[in-house]
């Protein structure tokens, strides 16, 4: 671990980012050129004290999970992220492991979308990053572990997840989830992560087994879905999906499908301010 070089790199990258690039208001009292340490800590989901110790070269070796969070918070490019891992004494994620880290370009697009709900999802349905508008719409889905990371697993094993959608949409959603997973399994033939997930889903859900046996295949590119929000009521959203060339990550952008939904989203943004501390308007920890 190259502590001094790691400290210098983190400090310089923090100072190079304008607050607006990560969705943080640049108030009149700001004296620092880039982000404050507490803002990096908030975006990365770690303590301010740990960020300070990292920048002062006094920290223990950060884990790969912490490095991934820092890479997202600081909007590092793929090369910069690999450099960060090297300085911390870790191997950068291999090509197959990069899917767990949202691509830097997609993170920048999340920031640019502002009040439009958007999220970055892996080809297996793991939410890698969300902007604040997406969290207000559907909650923070980036903190799950184990099989609960995967949208398909939660849909077929947790009734509360299905309760957030109208009953008349359940069958369509279930088929779409399974068909999308089928497409990923075809592209990643023999991949232990995919085959293991499918086997565990078959063991956990008879509904999944039935749909999987039908062998429907479709990569989700566009859809319309209703979110039953507990604070503002039903929200009818159009979902557009942009897929990376290797098809390992997707950017999902959600826009209101009618005037009523547009008004409710505006209300939700106002109500949401009460739940976030001042300055905490950047993308949530991904």
C-alpha angles and dihedrals in degrees: 000000000000099000099178094046091045091051093049093047094050093046093049094047091049091051092048096059120088113220091236090061090068097036098263119136113245100224126196094253095059112121101170118088094224137011124332118239091246089055092053089049091051094048092046096043096237137112122281089229091060092049089051092050091048091053091047094049093243101111132109116246108293118232122245088252091057091046090052090051091050091048090054094044093050093042092234120186118238091263092048091049091053090049090052091054092049093051090051092052097253133118111250114249110279120241091270092049097051089081087076091061118064111238116256093237092054091049090054089051089053089056093048092051090065110172093013110099110243139157141182115235132185121234088260093055100259112147106231100177141356135191120231094260090057091051091051090050101046109001131255109307097173100087101066122117136199116008091338087077088076121080092214093055094050092045094055099037106034118063091195090066093055090045089067089067128059114264092240089063097049098090094046091049093048092051092046092051093049095044091050091050089049090056091050091048090053093051092045099043111178094012107146093213092057098041091046092051092049092049092050092047091051089052093047103043133040089192090057091048091053095049094042090055090057089066097216113169127195135140107221110241104153133010144154120227140169122230115203099213116196093217107039105018130236118000118195107207135183112219121206119187126207113195124204116238092256089048091229097116135034134198110216116199119191122200130177112265096204143018095261091056091048091055093047091050089053089051090048091054090054093046091046093062088073091061098051126067119237111287094015094113099114128103112298121248107290 
